[in-house]
Amino acid sequence: MQILAAAEELPSTSALKAQLVCLWITPVVGAILLIAFVTFPGFLPPMAPDMSPAEVAAFYADNTAMIRFSMLTYNLCAIMLVPFFMLIVVQMKRMSTQTHVLAYCYLTAVVSGATLFALADIFFLVAAFRADRDPELVQVLNDLAWITLVAPVGMLVAQNLLLAAAVFFDTGRHGSPDPVFPRWVGHVAVLTGLAMAPAAAAAVVSTGPLAWNGAVSFWLRIAAFATFVTVMFIVLRNTLHRQAIDEGIAR
């Protein structure tokens, strides 16, 4: 009987440890991505959409090494944020809703966002690949990079609305009155989605707060994402601790 009990306990313990690994790699990856953000000379301040072809080409010619370092870092390391969002998916599947459709839709939105971010990195790298390229072609690649980076926010808005819906539908598991996530997480998710939505205008606006370098499309979008990740890191840490107690792994 003791052997059987140990065998039944092992999967739960291993699964919880795997989730904790996904959680705690997040601040490490976040620090690396912050370094890459600060290193890219076109983010502080962000490049303006109305720069001339000659100015854009000169930017890439003068900052080739830093652009490559920053974008290669993003290309290699940004994908390591995906386990954090997969942890959210795993917890959504623990909710009391009768179907996992919201969790799977959330998963699809995360994958779509990661793919578009990777494409933006590649466009920046291609723009810096040849120093002798026609300045107008460099400008086209720069436009592709920035618009792909900033404007496609539909999947981010969907992520947050899907999470909010799952939280609001969750009424607790196995007779427990406690839901997986606190109800206020749903409100945070909705506010995050609303804060990111205006960035879609960056694909058609070239000046002002809605342009790709504007206060709304660029800075508010980044601040909303960073705040959401920080809040969810704390929430997930508490959720995993509570799960460990419920499953008898911790006290």
Buried (B, 14 or more C-beta within 10 A) or exposed (E): EEEEEEEEEEEBBEBBEEBBEBBEBBEEBBEBBEBBBEBBBBBEEBBBBEBEBEEBBBBBBEBBEBBBBBBBBBBEBBBBBBBBBBBBBBBBBBBBBEEBEBBBBBBBBBBBBBEBBBBBBBBBBBBBBEEEBEBEBBBBBBBBBBBBBBBBBBBBBBBBBBBBBBBBBBEEBEEEEEBBBBEEBBEBBBBBBEBBBBBBBBBEBBEEBBBBBBEBBBBBBBBBBEBBBEBBBEBBEEBBBEBBEBEEBEE
